[in-house]
Amino acid sequence: MSRIYERSLSSITAQASAAITADSVSGGTQTAINKASSGNADGAIWFDVYLDVTAAPSAEASCELYMQASPDGGSNYAYDDYCLTCAVKSGSADIYRLGTLHDTPQNFKLSVTAIDYGFTASLVVVPIYPADV
């Protein structure tokens, strides 16, 4: 009997760095996530999600993560679906862990919305998959 371990693929910048205005969605370029065997998230079962803040908000803020699922292999995307929330400290340009995404569709995109105060950030996901030794 073999053991199954969690392995991670290279991180994916799901949304490029951009200034996010308060109560607005980031305008950073989105990268489509594809879990197919030839995709950028090759066989991933779940994703660890991080917000890389490079210009902090002027006061305590938060952000929300939204997903756009694709029902047809990445040609069209559904309306934004709420996923996670994260606090963003004032004056603290840092990396924040939003949490994990499970049971994701085969193809999807992610976007970040700044709440209350704007900041500059990119969104990074780490695909995790099971593998034997």
ZAVOVEX-571477 format. One record per atom (N, C-alpha, C): residue number from 1; atom name; z, x, y. Coordinates in pm, 1 decimal, decimal comma. Layout:
# residues N
@nr: NUM atom: CA pz: Z px: X py: Y
...
//
This chain:
# residues 133
@nr: 1 atom: N pz: 0,0 px: 83,8 py: -117,4
@nr: 1 atom: CA pz: 0,0 px: 0,0 py: 0,0
@nr: 1 atom: C pz: 0,0 px: 88,8 py: 124,4
@nr: 2 atom: N pz: -86,7 px: 58,2 py: 216,7
@nr: 2 atom: CA pz: -91,8 px: 137,3 py: 339,7
@nr: 2 atom: C pz: -11,7 px: 68,8 py: 449,9
@nr: 3 atom: N pz: 28,7 px: 147,8 py: 546,0
@nr: 3 atom: CA pz: 101,3 px: 94,7 py: 661,1
@nr: 3 atom: C pz: 3,7 px: 63,5 py: 772,2
@nr: 4 atom: N pz: 39,0 px: -35,2 py: 851,5
@nr: 4 atom: CA pz: -41,4 px: -72,0 py: 967,6
@nr: 4 atom: C pz: 35,4 px: -29,8 py: 1092,5
@nr: 5 atom: N pz: -32,7 px: 36,8 py: 1182,4
@nr: 5 atom: CA pz: 27,1 px: 83,7 py: 1306,8
@nr: 5 atom: C pz: -46,6 px: 24,3 py: 1425,7
@nr: 6 atom: N pz: 21,3 px: 21,2 py: 1538,5
@nr: 6 atom: CA pz: -45,7 px: -18,9 py: 1661,9
@nr: 6 atom: C pz: -108,0 px: 104,0 py: 1724,7
@nr: 7 atom: N pz: -232,9 px: 94,1 py: 1759,3
@nr: 7 atom: CA pz: -304,3 px: 203,4 py: 1825,6
@nr: 7 atom: C pz: -358,0 px: 149,7 py: 1957,0
@nr: 8 atom: N pz: -376,1 px: 238,9 py: 2052,7
@nr: 8 atom: CA pz: -432,9 px: 194,7 py: 2179,8
@nr: 8 atom: C pz: -565,2 px: 265,0 py: 2205,3
@nr: 9 atom: N pz: -653,4 px: 192,4 py: 2268,1
@nr: 9 atom: CA pz: -780,9 px: 248,3 py: 2311,6
@nr: 9 atom: C pz: -762,2 px: 302,0 py: 2453,1
@nr: 10 atom: N pz: -863,3 px: 362,7 py: 2507,9
@nr: 10 atom: CA pz: -857,8 px: 409,3 py: 2645,8
@nr: 10 atom: C pz: -841,0 px: 289,6 py: 2738,9
@nr: 11 atom: N pz: -766,8 px: 312,2 py: 2845,5
@nr: 11 atom: CA pz: -745,2 px: 203,5 py: 2940,6
@nr: 11 atom: C pz: -876,2 px: 162,3 py: 3006,7
@nr: 12 atom: N pz: -880,3 px: 36,8 py: 3049,3
@nr: 12 atom: CA pz: -997,7 px: -21,0 py: 3114,9
@nr: 12 atom: C pz: -954,7 px: -67,7 py: 3253,7
@nr: 13 atom: N pz: -1027,6 px: -28,1 py: 3356,5
@nr: 13 atom: CA pz: -1000,9 px: -79,9 py: 3490,2
@nr: 13 atom: C pz: -1065,7 px: -217,5 py: 3496,4
@nr: 14 atom: N pz: -983,1 px: -319,4 py: 3479,7
@nr: 14 atom: CA pz: -1032,9 px: -456,7 py: 3474,2
@nr: 14 atom: C pz: -1074,0 px: -508,1 py: 3611,6
@nr: 15 atom: N pz: -1009,4 px: -455,7 py: 3715,3
@nr: 15 atom: CA pz: -1048,8 px: -489,9 py: 3852,1
@nr: 15 atom: C pz: -1027,8 px: -365,5 py: 3937,8
@nr: 16 atom: N pz: -1134,0 px: -321,9 py: 4002,1
@nr: 16 atom: CA pz: -1130,8 px: -199,3 py: 4082,0
@nr: 16 atom: C pz: -1037,6 px: -215,1 py: 4202,0
@nr: 17 atom: N pz: -988,2 px: -103,2 py: 4250,9
@nr: 17 atom: CA pz: -898,1 px: -102,2 py: 4365,7
@nr: 17 atom: C pz: -962,6 px: -166,7 py: 4487,6
@nr: 18 atom: N pz: -884,0 px: -250,5 py: 4553,0
@nr: 18 atom: CA pz: -929,9 px: -318,0 py: 4674,6
@nr: 18 atom: C pz: -808,6 px: -370,5 py: 4750,0
@nr: 19 atom: N pz: -823,3 px: -384,7 py: 4880,3
@nr: 19 atom: CA pz: -719,1 px: -448,5 py: 4960,8
@nr: 19 atom: C pz: -720,3 px: -597,4 py: 4927,5
@nr: 20 atom: N pz: -601,8 px: -650,9 py: 4900,2
@nr: 20 atom: CA pz: -590,3 px: -792,4 py: 4864,9
@nr: 20 atom: C pz: -512,8 px: -861,8 py: 4976,9
@nr: 21 atom: N pz: -576,8 px: -949,7 py: 5047,3
@nr: 21 atom: CA pz: -513,9 px: -1024,1 py: 5155,7
@nr: 21 atom: C pz: -412,1 px: -1122,0 py: 5098,1
@nr: 22 atom: N pz: -305,6 px: -1146,2 py: 5172,6
@nr: 22 atom: CA pz: -202,7 px: -1240,4 py: 5127,2
@nr: 22 atom: C pz: -263,7 px: -1373,9 py: 5087,8
@nr: 23 atom: N pz: -218,7 px: -1425,4 py: 4975,0
@nr: 23 atom: CA pz: -262,5 px: -1554,4 py: 4921,1
@nr: 23 atom: C pz: -413,1 px: -1560,3 py: 4895,0
@nr: 24 atom: N pz: -469,5 px: -1445,2 py: 4858,7
@nr: 24 atom: CA pz: -612,7 px: -1436,3 py: 4826,8
@nr: 24 atom: C pz: -633,9 px: -1359,2 py: 4697,8
@nr: 25 atom: N pz: -749,9 px: -1379,2 py: 4640,5
@nr: 25 atom: CA pz: -789,3 px: -1307,8 py: 4518,6
@nr: 25 atom: C pz: -850,5 px: -1174,0 py: 4557,8
@nr: 26 atom: N pz: -822,8 px: -1071,3 py: 4479,9
@nr: 26 atom: CA pz: -879,2 px: -939,2 py: 4504,8
@nr: 26 atom: C pz: -1031,0 px: -944,1 py: 4503,0
@nr: 27 atom: N pz: -1091,6 px: -868,6 py: 4591,2
@nr: 27 atom: CA pz: -1237,4 px: -857,7 py: 4595,4
@nr: 27 atom: C pz: -1287,6 px: -739,1 py: 4516,6
@nr: 28 atom: N pz: -1197,1 px: -670,3 py: 4446,7
@nr: 28 atom: CA pz: -1236,6 px: -554,3 py: 4366,1
@nr: 28 atom: C pz: -1331,5 px: -592,5 py: 4255,1
@nr: 29 atom: N pz: -1424,3 px: -505,2 py: 4225,1
@nr: 29 atom: CA pz: -1522,9 px: -529,9 py: 4119,8
@nr: 29 atom: C pz: -1453,9 px: -550,7 py: 3985,3
@nr: 30 atom: N pz: -1491,0 px: -658,2 py: 3916,7
@nr: 30 atom: CA pz: -1433,3 px: -689,0 py: 3785,9
@nr: 30 atom: C pz: -1515,9 px: -623,0 py: 3675,2
@nr: 31 atom: N pz: -1446,8 px: -578,1 py: 3571,9
@nr: 31 atom: CA pz: -1512,1 px: -528,9 py: 3451,3
@nr: 31 atom: C pz: -1488,6 px: -631,9 py: 3341,9
@nr: 32 atom: N pz: -1594,4 px: -680,7 py: 3281,6
@nr: 32 atom: CA pz: -1581,2 px: -776,1 py: 3171,5
@nr: 32 atom: C pz: -1519,4 px: -705,4 py: 3050,8
@nr: 33 atom: N pz: -1425,3 px: -771,8 py: 2985,9
@nr: 33 atom: CA pz: -1360,1 px: -719,6 py: 2865,6
@nr: 33 atom: C pz: -1428,4 px: -783,5 py: 2745,3
@nr: 34 atom: N pz: -1467,0 px: -699,6 py: 2648,6
@nr: 34 atom: CA pz: -1538,1 px: -746,4 py: 2529,5
@nr: 34 atom: C pz: -1468,1 px: -690,1 py: 2405,7
@nr: 35 atom: N pz: -1413,0 px: -780,1 py: 2322,3
@nr: 35 atom: CA pz: -1338,2 px: -737,9 py: 2203,7
@nr: 35 atom: C pz: -1425,5 px: -714,7 py: 2080,6
@nr: 36 atom: N pz: -1555,8 px: -735,1 py: 2091,3
@nr: 36 atom: CA pz: -1645,1 px: -713,6 py: 1977,0
@nr: 36 atom: C pz: -1641,4 px: -567,0 py: 1934,9
@nr: 37 atom: N pz: -1686,4 px: -539,3 py: 1813,0
@nr: 37 atom: CA pz: -1679,1 px: -402,9 py: 1760,3
@nr: 37 atom: C pz: -1757,4 px: -302,3 py: 1843,7
@nr: 38 atom: N pz: -1852,5 px: -345,5 py: 1920,3
@nr: 38 atom: CA pz: -1927,6 px: -254,0 py: 2005,8
@nr: 38 atom: C pz: -1883,7 px: -264,1 py: 2152,1
@nr: 39 atom: N pz: -1782,4 px: -346,4 py: 2180,3
@nr: 39 atom: CA pz: -1739,5 px: -369,9 py: 2317,8
@nr: 39 atom: C pz: -1640,0 px: -266,9 py: 2368,1
@nr: 40 atom: N pz: -1604,6 px: -276,6 py: 2496,0
@nr: 40 atom: CA pz: -1512,3 px: -180,7 py: 2555,8
@nr: 40 atom: C pz: -1368,2 px: -197,9 py: 2508,1
@nr: 41 atom: N pz: -1336,1 px: -309,5 py: 2443,7
@nr: 41 atom: CA pz: -1203,4 px: -331,9 py: 2386,8
@nr: 41 atom: C pz: -1213,7 px: -344,9 py: 2234,9
@nr: 42 atom: N pz: -1301,1 px: -270,3 py: 2178,0
@nr: 42 atom: CA pz: -1335,9 px: -264,6 py: 2035,5
@nr: 42 atom: C pz: -1222,0 px: -303,5 py: 1940,2
@nr: 43 atom: N pz: -1217,9 px: -428,9 py: 1899,4
@nr: 43 atom: CA pz: -1121,7 px: -475,5 py: 1799,0
@nr: 43 atom: C pz: -981,0 px: -499,7 py: 1850,0
@nr: 44 atom: N pz: -958,8 px: -501,5 py: 1979,0
@nr: 44 atom: CA pz: -823,6 px: -519,8 py: 2033,5
@nr: 44 atom: C pz: -766,0 px: -654,8 py: 1992,8
@nr: 45 atom: N pz: -637,5 px: -654,5 py: 1964,4
@nr: 45 atom: CA pz: -565,6 px: -776,3 py: 1928,9
@nr: 45 atom: C pz: -487,0 px: -827,0 py: 2049,6
@nr: 46 atom: N pz: -431,7 px: -735,6 py: 2127,9
@nr: 46 atom: CA pz: -360,8 px: -773,0 py: 2249,3
@nr: 46 atom: C pz: -378,7 px: -665,1 py: 2354,3
@nr: 47 atom: N pz: -335,1 px: -695,2 py: 2478,3
@nr: 47 atom: CA pz: -356,8 px: -605,0 py: 2591,2
@nr: 47 atom: C pz: -227,6 px: -586,3 py: 2670,1
@nr: 48 atom: N pz: -199,0 px: -461,9 py: 2706,5
@nr: 48 atom: CA pz: -88,5 px: -429,0 py: 2794,9
@nr: 48 atom: C pz: -148,6 px: -422,4 py: 2935,6
@nr: 49 atom: N pz: -90,1 px: -491,3 py: 3032,8
@nr: 49 atom: CA pz: -152,2 px: -507,7 py: 3164,9
@nr: 49 atom: C pz: -67,8 px: -440,0 py: 3273,6
@nr: 50 atom: N pz: -134,2 px: -359,9 py: 3358,7
@nr: 50 atom: CA pz: -67,8 px: -284,9 py: 3465,0
@nr: 50 atom: C pz: -137,4 px: -306,1 py: 3599,0
@nr: 51 atom: N pz: -58,0 px: -310,6 py: 3704,4
@nr: 51 atom: CA pz: -108,7 px: -318,5 py: 3840,4
@nr: 51 atom: C pz: -79,0 px: -184,1 py: 3906,6
@nr: 52 atom: N pz: -182,4 px: -114,7 py: 3951,8
@nr: 52 atom: CA pz: -166,6 px: 15,9 py: 4017,2
@nr: 52 atom: C pz: -176,7 px: -5,3 py: 4168,3
@nr: 53 atom: N pz: -61,5 px: -16,6 py: 4233,2
@nr: 53 atom: CA pz: -55,4 px: -42,2 py: 4377,4
@nr: 53 atom: C pz: -64,1 px: 90,5 py: 4451,5
@nr: 54 atom: N pz: -164,5 px: 103,6 py: 4537,7
@nr: 54 atom: CA pz: -182,6 px: 227,6 py: 4614,2
@nr: 54 atom: C pz: -143,4 px: 212,6 py: 4760,3
@nr: 55 atom: N pz: -137,7 px: 91,3 py: 4811,9
@nr: 55 atom: CA pz: -87,8 px: 62,3 py: 4946,8
@nr: 55 atom: C pz: 2,1 px: -59,6 py: 4934,0
@nr: 56 atom: N pz: 133,1 px: -34,9 py: 4947,9
@nr: 56 atom: CA pz: 233,0 px: -138,3 py: 4922,2
@nr: 56 atom: C pz: 235,8 px: -245,4 py: 5031,3
@nr: 57 atom: N pz: 289,5 px: -362,5 py: 4997,4
@nr: 57 atom: CA pz: 303,7 px: -468,6 py: 5097,2
@nr: 57 atom: C pz: 413,4 px: -433,2 py: 5198,3
@nr: 58 atom: N pz: 411,8 px: -498,2 py: 5314,0
@nr: 58 atom: CA pz: 510,3 px: -471,1 py: 5418,3
@nr: 58 atom: C pz: 644,8 px: -538,9 py: 5389,7
@nr: 59 atom: N pz: 646,6 px: -632,5 py: 5297,7
@nr: 59 atom: CA pz: 769,2 px: -701,5 py: 5256,5
@nr: 59 atom: C pz: 754,5 px: -733,8 py: 5107,4
@nr: 60 atom: N pz: 864,4 px: -775,6 py: 5046,8
@nr: 60 atom: CA pz: 860,7 px: -809,9 py: 4905,1
@nr: 60 atom: C pz: 749,6 px: -911,8 py: 4879,8
@nr: 61 atom: N pz: 669,8 px: -885,5 py: 4779,3
@nr: 61 atom: CA pz: 557,2 px: -973,2 py: 4747,0
@nr: 61 atom: C pz: 552,4 px: -994,5 py: 4596,3
@nr: 62 atom: N pz: 452,1 px: -1063,9 py: 4553,9
@nr: 62 atom: CA pz: 427,2 px: -1080,1 py: 4411,2
@nr: 62 atom: C pz: 277,2 px: -1095,4 py: 4392,4
@nr: 63 atom: N pz: 237,0 px: -1090,4 py: 4267,1
@nr: 63 atom: CA pz: 96,0 px: -1112,5 py: 4237,3
@nr: 63 atom: C pz: 85,7 px: -1200,1 py: 4113,7
@nr: 64 atom: N pz: -26,1 px: -1266,5 py: 4102,3
@nr: 64 atom: CA pz: -53,5 px: -1348,5 py: 3984,8
@nr: 64 atom: C pz: -180,6 px: -1297,9 py: 3920,3
@nr: 65 atom: N pz: -182,0 px: -1300,8 py: 3788,6
@nr: 65 atom: CA pz: -297,8 px: -1258,9 py: 3711,1
@nr: 65 atom: C pz: -367,5 px: -1382,8 py: 3656,6
@nr: 66 atom: N pz: -500,7 px: -1384,9 py: 3671,7
@nr: 66 atom: CA pz: -581,0 px: -1495,7 py: 3622,0
@nr: 66 atom: C pz: -689,4 px: -1443,8 py: 3529,7
@nr: 67 atom: N pz: -725,0 px: -1525,0 py: 3430,8
@nr: 67 atom: CA pz: -829,2 px: -1490,0 py: 3334,2
@nr: 67 atom: C pz: -944,3 px: -1589,1 py: 3345,0
@nr: 68 atom: N pz: -1065,5 px: -1535,8 py: 3332,9
@nr: 68 atom: CA pz: -1184,7 px: -1619,3 py: 3322,8
@nr: 68 atom: C pz: -1242,8 px: -1594,0 py: 3184,5
@nr: 69 atom: N pz: -1235,5 px: -1692,4 py: 3097,5
@nr: 69 atom: CA pz: -1287,4 px: -1679,6 py: 2961,7
@nr: 69 atom: C pz: -1436,2 px: -1710,2 py: 2958,9
@nr: 70 atom: N pz: -1506,1 px: -1645,8 py: 2866,6
@nr: 70 atom: CA pz: -1648,9 px: -1672,5 py: 2850,3
@nr: 70 atom: C pz: -1672,8 px: -1740,3 py: 2715,7
@nr: 71 atom: N pz: -1731,8 px: -1860,0 py: 2717,4
@nr: 71 atom: CA pz: -1759,7 px: -1929,9 py: 2593,1
@nr: 71 atom: C pz: -1890,2 px: -1885,1 py: 2526,9
@nr: 72 atom: N pz: -1968,4 px: -1801,9 py: 2596,0
@nr: 72 atom: CA pz: -2101,7 px: -1769,6 py: 2544,3
@nr: 72 atom: C pz: -2133,7 px: -1619,3 py: 2543,7
@nr: 73 atom: N pz: -2035,5 px: -1538,7 py: 2513,9
@nr: 73 atom: CA pz: -2061,5 px: -1395,7 py: 2499,4
@nr: 73 atom: C pz: -2074,2 px: -1318,6 py: 2629,3
@nr: 74 atom: N pz: -2024,8 px: -1372,1 py: 2739,8
@nr: 74 atom: CA pz: -2024,2 px: -1300,0 py: 2865,7
@nr: 74 atom: C pz: -2132,7 px: -1338,4 py: 2963,5
@nr: 75 atom: N pz: -2208,7 px: -1443,0 py: 2935,1
@nr: 75 atom: CA pz: -2311,2 px: -1487,1 py: 3030,2
@nr: 75 atom: C pz: -2252,5 px: -1576,7 py: 3138,9
@nr: 76 atom: N pz: -2160,8 px: -1663,0 py: 3101,1
@nr: 76 atom: CA pz: -2095,8 px: -1755,2 py: 3194,2
@nr: 76 atom: C pz: -1945,2 px: -1746,1 py: 3173,4
@nr: 77 atom: N pz: -1871,0 px: -1774,4 py: 3280,1
@nr: 77 atom: CA pz: -1725,0 px: -1766,3 py: 3272,7
@nr: 77 atom: C pz: -1661,8 px: -1895,2 py: 3321,8
@nr: 78 atom: N pz: -1554,4 px: -1937,0 py: 3254,8
@nr: 78 atom: CA pz: -1480,6 px: -2057,3 py: 3291,6
@nr: 78 atom: C pz: -1399,9 px: -2032,1 py: 3418,4
@nr: 79 atom: N pz: -1349,7 px: -2139,5 py: 3477,0
@nr: 79 atom: CA pz: -1266,5 px: -2130,3 py: 3596,2
@nr: 79 atom: C pz: -1139,2 px: -2052,2 py: 3564,2
@nr: 80 atom: N pz: -1079,5 px: -1988,0 py: 3665,8
@nr: 80 atom: CA pz: -958,4 px: -1906,8 py: 3648,3
@nr: 80 atom: C pz: -846,0 px: -1983,3 py: 3578,7
@nr: 81 atom: N pz: -781,5 px: -1913,6 py: 3484,7
@nr: 81 atom: CA pz: -668,5 px: -1967,6 py: 3411,4
@nr: 81 atom: C pz: -549,7 px: -1874,4 py: 3435,0
@nr: 82 atom: N pz: -436,7 px: -1927,1 py: 3483,4
@nr: 82 atom: CA pz: -318,8 px: -1846,3 py: 3513,8
@nr: 82 atom: C pz: -265,4 px: -1777,2 py: 3387,9
@nr: 83 atom: N pz: -222,6 px: -1649,7 py: 3402,2
@nr: 83 atom: CA pz: -168,2 px: -1574,3 py: 3288,3
@nr: 83 atom: C pz: -27,9 px: -1519,3 py: 3312,1
@nr: 84 atom: N pz: -9,4 px: -1437,0 py: 3416,5
@nr: 84 atom: CA pz: 115,5 px: -1363,7 py: 3436,9
@nr: 84 atom: C pz: 149,2 px: -1352,8 py: 3585,5
@nr: 85 atom: N pz: 277,4 px: -1322,2 py: 3615,2
@nr: 85 atom: CA pz: 323,3 px: -1296,7 py: 3751,7
@nr: 85 atom: C pz: 404,7 px: -1168,4 py: 3751,9
@nr: 86 atom: N pz: 397,8 px: -1095,5 py: 3863,3
@nr: 86 atom: CA pz: 471,9 px: -970,5 py: 3875,9
@nr: 86 atom: C pz: 520,4 px: -953,8 py: 4018,3
@nr: 87 atom: N pz: 643,5 px: -904,7 py: 4037,6
@nr: 87 atom: CA pz: 695,3 px: -872,3 py: 4170,4
@nr: 87 atom: C pz: 636,9 px: -738,7 py: 4214,9
@nr: 88 atom: N pz: 611,8 px: -725,4 py: 4345,4
@nr: 88 atom: CA pz: 561,8 px: -601,1 py: 4403,1
@nr: 88 atom: C pz: 656,4 px: -564,4 py: 4517,3
@nr: 89 atom: N pz: 721,2 px: -449,3 py: 4508,0
@nr: 89 atom: CA pz: 821,6 px: -408,5 py: 4605,8
@nr: 89 atom: C pz: 758,0 px: -363,9 py: 4736,5
@nr: 90 atom: N pz: 826,4 px: -391,5 py: 4845,4
@nr: 90 atom: CA pz: 776,5 px: -347,6 py: 4975,9
@nr: 90 atom: C pz: 790,3 px: -196,0 py: 4986,6
@nr: 91 atom: N pz: 690,8 px: -134,1 py: 5046,2
@nr: 91 atom: CA pz: 693,3 px: 10,1 py: 5069,1
@nr: 91 atom: C pz: 688,9 px: 94,5 py: 4943,5
@nr: 92 atom: N pz: 654,9 px: 35,7 py: 4829,7
@nr: 92 atom: CA pz: 655,8 px: 110,0 py: 4703,5
@nr: 92 atom: C pz: 519,1 px: 108,0 py: 4635,9
@nr: 93 atom: N pz: 439,3 px: 209,9 py: 4666,8
@nr: 93 atom: CA pz: 310,3 px: 225,4 py: 4598,6
@nr: 93 atom: C pz: 341,7 px: 284,1 py: 4461,1
@nr: 94 atom: N pz: 321,4 px: 205,8 py: 4357,6
@nr: 94 atom: CA pz: 362,8 px: 245,2 py: 4223,2
@nr: 94 atom: C pz: 280,6 px: 167,7 py: 4121,3
@nr: 95 atom: N pz: 306,7 px: 194,0 py: 3995,7
@nr: 95 atom: CA pz: 242,8 px: 119,3 py: 3887,2
@nr: 95 atom: C pz: 343,3 px: 17,3 py: 3835,1
@nr: 96 atom: N pz: 299,6 px: -107,4 py: 3826,5
@nr: 96 atom: CA pz: 384,2 px: -216,5 py: 3780,3
@nr: 96 atom: C pz: 326,6 px: -272,7 py: 3650,6
@nr: 97 atom: N pz: 413,2 px: -298,0 py: 3554,6
@nr: 97 atom: CA pz: 368,9 px: -359,5 py: 3428,5
@nr: 97 atom: C pz: 383,8 px: -510,1 py: 3440,7
@nr: 98 atom: N pz: 270,3 px: -580,2 py: 3428,1
@nr: 98 atom: CA pz: 273,3 px: -726,2 py: 3436,0
@nr: 98 atom: C pz: 320,6 px: -788,3 py: 3305,4
@nr: 99 atom: N pz: 286,8 px: -726,8 py: 3192,3
@nr: 99 atom: CA pz: 321,8 px: -781,3 py: 3062,3
@nr: 99 atom: C pz: 206,0 px: -766,4 py: 2966,2
@nr: 100 atom: N pz: 200,7 px: -855,6 py: 2868,3
@nr: 100 atom: CA pz: 96,2 px: -848,2 py: 2766,3
@nr: 100 atom: C pz: 16,8 px: -977,6 py: 2759,6
@nr: 101 atom: N pz: -107,9 px: -963,7 py: 2716,1
@nr: 101 atom: CA pz: -194,3 px: -1079,2 py: 2691,7
@nr: 101 atom: C pz: -225,4 px: -1084,9 py: 2543,2
@nr: 102 atom: N pz: -199,3 px: -1199,3 py: 2482,3
@nr: 102 atom: CA pz: -226,2 px: -1222,3 py: 2339,8
@nr: 102 atom: C pz: -323,1 px: -1339,1 py: 2326,2
@nr: 103 atom: N pz: -385,9 px: -1349,7 py: 2212,2
@nr: 103 atom: CA pz: -476,7 px: -1461,9 py: 2183,7
@nr: 103 atom: C pz: -582,7 px: -1478,8 py: 2292,4
@nr: 104 atom: N pz: -639,2 px: -1368,1 py: 2333,7
@nr: 104 atom: CA pz: -744,4 px: -1372,0 py: 2436,0
@nr: 104 atom: C pz: -878,5 px: -1406,1 py: 2372,8
@nr: 105 atom: N pz: -971,0 px: -1458,2 py: 2451,0
@nr: 105 atom: CA pz: -1104,7 px: -1485,9 py: 2398,3
@nr: 105 atom: C pz: -1181,3 px: -1356,4 py: 2373,9
@nr: 106 atom: N pz: -1290,8 px: -1365,9 py: 2304,4
@nr: 106 atom: CA pz: -1375,3 px: -1248,9 py: 2273,1
@nr: 106 atom: C pz: -1422,7 px: -1178,2 py: 2400,1
@nr: 107 atom: N pz: -1459,3 px: -1254,9 py: 2502,2
@nr: 107 atom: CA pz: -1508,1 px: -1200,6 py: 2629,6
@nr: 107 atom: C pz: -1433,1 px: -1266,9 py: 2743,7
@nr: 108 atom: N pz: -1385,4 px: -1185,1 py: 2838,5
@nr: 108 atom: CA pz: -1314,1 px: -1240,8 py: 2952,6
@nr: 108 atom: C pz: -1310,1 px: -1140,7 py: 3067,8
@nr: 109 atom: N pz: -1274,6 px: -1191,9 py: 3185,7
@nr: 109 atom: CA pz: -1253,1 px: -1110,7 py: 3305,2
@nr: 109 atom: C pz: -1114,7 px: -1144,2 py: 3358,9
@nr: 110 atom: N pz: -1055,8 px: -1049,1 py: 3431,6
@nr: 110 atom: CA pz: -924,2 px: -1069,3 py: 3491,5
@nr: 110 atom: C pz: -931,4 px: -1048,5 py: 3642,1
@nr: 111 atom: N pz: -846,5 px: -1120,5 py: 3715,6
@nr: 111 atom: CA pz: -839,0 px: -1101,8 py: 3860,0
@nr: 111 atom: C pz: -694,5 px: -1115,1 py: 3906,0
@nr: 112 atom: N pz: -665,4 px: -1051,4 py: 4020,1
@nr: 112 atom: CA pz: -531,0 px: -1049,1 py: 4077,2
@nr: 112 atom: C pz: -531,4 px: -1124,0 py: 4209,5
@nr: 113 atom: N pz: -426,9 px: -1203,6 py: 4231,5
@nr: 113 atom: CA pz: -406,1 px: -1271,8 py: 4358,1
@nr: 113 atom: C pz: -275,6 px: -1222,3 py: 4418,6
@nr: 114 atom: N pz: -277,5 px: -1180,5 py: 4544,9
@nr: 114 atom: CA pz: -156,2 px: -1140,2 py: 4615,9
@nr: 114 atom: C pz: -86,4 px: -1266,1 py: 4666,7
@nr: 115 atom: N pz: 45,4 px: -1270,1 py: 4652,4
@nr: 115 atom: CA pz: 123,3 px: -1384,6 py: 4698,3
@nr: 115 atom: C pz: 214,8 px: -1339,1 py: 4811,7
@nr: 116 atom: N pz: 216,1 px: -1411,4 py: 4921,2
@nr: 116 atom: CA pz: 299,6 px: -1389,3 py: 5039,6
@nr: 116 atom: C pz: 255,4 px: -1272,6 py: 5127,9
@nr: 117 atom: N pz: 235,7 px: -1153,3 py: 5073,4
@nr: 117 atom: CA pz: 196,6 px: -1037,6 py: 5152,0
@nr: 117 atom: C pz: 85,6 px: -961,8 py: 5080,0
@nr: 118 atom: N pz: -5,7 px: -904,9 py: 5155,8
@nr: 118 atom: CA pz: -116,7 px: -832,2 py: 5097,1
@nr: 118 atom: C pz: -80,0 px: -689,3 py: 5060,3
@nr: 119 atom: N pz: -160,0 px: -629,9 py: 4975,3
@nr: 119 atom: CA pz: -144,8 px: -490,3 py: 4933,7
@nr: 119 atom: C pz: -276,6 px: -444,0 py: 4874,2
@nr: 120 atom: N pz: -286,4 px: -316,1 py: 4843,3
@nr: 120 atom: CA pz: -406,2 px: -261,4 py: 4780,4
@nr: 120 atom: C pz: -372,1 px: -219,7 py: 4638,6
@nr: 121 atom: N pz: -453,9 px: -260,4 py: 4543,0
@nr: 121 atom: CA pz: -423,6 px: -229,7 py: 4403,8
@nr: 121 atom: C pz: -546,8 px: -242,0 py: 4315,6
@nr: 122 atom: N pz: -536,5 px: -181,4 py: 4197,4
@nr: 122 atom: CA pz: -634,5 px: -201,8 py: 4091,4
@nr: 122 atom: C pz: -559,5 px: -257,8 py: 3971,0
@nr: 123 atom: N pz: -632,7 px: -317,4 py: 3880,1
@nr: 123 atom: CA pz: -574,9 px: -376,3 py: 3759,9
@nr: 123 atom: C pz: -626,0 px: -299,6 py: 3638,9
@nr: 124 atom: N pz: -533,4 px: -255,3 py: 3554,5
@nr: 124 atom: CA pz: -568,6 px: -175,3 py: 3436,8
@nr: 124 atom: C pz: -513,5 px: -242,8 py: 3312,2
@nr: 125 atom: N pz: -595,6 px: -250,5 py: 3207,2
@nr: 125 atom: CA pz: -549,9 px: -302,9 py: 3079,2
@nr: 125 atom: C pz: -565,3 px: -196,4 py: 2972,0
@nr: 126 atom: N pz: -470,1 px: -196,1 py: 2879,0
@nr: 126 atom: CA pz: -476,3 px: -104,7 py: 2764,7
@nr: 126 atom: C pz: -494,4 px: -190,2 py: 2639,9
@nr: 127 atom: N pz: -610,4 px: -181,2 py: 2574,4
@nr: 127 atom: CA pz: -633,5 px: -257,6 py: 2451,8
@nr: 127 atom: C pz: -552,5 px: -199,1 py: 2335,7
@nr: 128 atom: N pz: -485,7 px: -286,4 py: 2261,2
@nr: 128 atom: CA pz: -404,3 px: -245,2 py: 2146,2
@nr: 128 atom: C pz: -463,1 px: -310,3 py: 2021,4
@nr: 129 atom: N pz: -471,7 px: -233,8 py: 1913,3
@nr: 129 atom: CA pz: -529,3 px: -285,9 py: 1788,8
@nr: 129 atom: C pz: -453,0 px: -230,1 py: 1669,2
@nr: 130 atom: N pz: -457,7 px: -299,2 py: 1554,8
@nr: 130 atom: CA pz: -391,4 px: -247,6 py: 1434,8
@nr: 130 atom: C pz: -482,8 px: -147,5 py: 1363,7
@nr: 131 atom: N pz: -421,7 px: -45,5 py: 1307,1
@nr: 131 atom: CA pz: -496,5 px: 54,7 py: 1231,8
@nr: 131 atom: C pz: -406,7 px: 112,7 py: 1125,0
@nr: 132 atom: N pz: -464,8 px: 158,3 py: 1016,1
@nr: 132 atom: CA pz: -383,4 px: 226,5 py: 915,5
@nr: 132 atom: C pz: -378,1 px: 375,1 py: 951,0
@nr: 133 atom: N pz: -308,5 px: 449,7 py: 869,4
@nr: 133 atom: CA pz: -292,7 px: 592,7 py: 898,3
@nr: 133 atom: C pz: -425,6 px: 656,6 py: 895,1
//
